[in-house]
Amino acid sequence: MKKDYPDEGELVVGTVVKVQNFGAFVALDEYPGREGFIHIAEIATGWVKRIRNHVREKQKIVCKVLNVDRSKNHIDLSLKKVNEHQKRDKIQEWKNSQKSEKLMEMISKNLGKTVEQCYKEFGDDLIKKYGTLYTAFEESAYDPETLKRDGFKGDWLKEFEKTAAENITIQFVEIRGHLTVNSWLPDGANHIRNALIKAEKSDFEDVDIKIKYIGAPKYLISVRAPDYKIAEDQMKKAAERAIDSIKDYKGECELHRKMEE
């Protein structure tokens, strides 16, 4: 599944092997045997007085591929065209790739097969289905039945699921906001309580919604979910449930996404 050369515009992880006054040579970690060059003009924005203030030998960096000349085995790179967000995401992607390769080595050993055989038997198909092998491990760790539901089968599945469960930790995020809830009926407190109970009922088993009293009429709402998109969606739906419930009892509810200081 691996390419011989990176594509133009691709972000790559590399290790600086040599720094000179006019630029730096970088070994591409994801493309064994390939080396790229960063001209001093692509090291940083503005004038670079001393190149070693920006890069040094053995440093791990993320670069953008500007040009690839296969006939000359030459790859032009840029360091300044990579922002901090891209750098962070690419490094994490690279680490995930390294980890998934190690896990495949473990699986192949336990199955008594070569890594190449495992990729041919199921690894390549997992990558086609989930985008990356690490994502396949995450999906299996999150729900062992996912791969089966997606049509995968074979004697390797049990070992894959076991390896994923033991080595992959699913990360969760938490967001907060507050609800202002009012009811002007004599028994309004009961209706508010019922509305908040309904709001806490999540659509998913892995999403945890908690509501805590701050001080009338404010209530802290926190949502813990696998990612921010799901968390935001579930917070919105929680508020909608509270709104629908309280409005039947001459009340109102409003979600304030940003917490007040």
HELIX and SHEET records of a PDB file:
HELIX    1   1 ILE A   40  GLU A   42  5                                   3    
HELIX    2   2 ILE A   51  ASN A   53  5                                   3    
HELIX    3   3 ARG A   70  LYS A   72  5                                   3    
HELIX    4   4 GLU A   84  LEU A  111  1                                  28    
HELIX    5   5 VAL A  115  CYS A  118  1                                   4    
HELIX    6   6 TYR A  119  GLY A  123  3                                   5    
HELIX    7   7 ASP A  124  TYR A  130  1                                   7    
HELIX    8   8 LEU A  133  TYR A  142  1                                  10    
HELIX    9   9 THR A  146  ARG A  149  1                                   4    
HELIX   10  10 LEU A  157  ASN A  167  1                                  11    
HELIX   11  11 GLY A  188  ALA A  199  1                                  12    
HELIX   12  12 TYR A  228  ILE A  246  1                                  19    
HELIX   13  13 LYS A  247  TYR A  249  5                                   3    
SHEET    1   A 6 LEU A  11  GLN A  20  0                                        
SHEET    2   A 6 GLY A  23  LEU A  28 -1                                        
SHEET    3   A 6 GLU A  35  HIS A  39 -1                                        
SHEET    4   A 6 HIS A  74  SER A  78  1                                        
SHEET    5   A 6 LYS A  60  ASP A  69 -1                                        
SHEET    6   A 6 LEU A  11  GLN A  20 -1                                        
SHEET    1   B 4 ASP A 208  GLY A 215  0                                        
SHEET    2   B 4 LYS A 218  ALA A 225 -1                                        
SHEET    3   B 4 VAL A 173  SER A 183 -1                                        
SHEET    4   B 4 GLY A 251  HIS A 256 -1                                        
END                                                                             
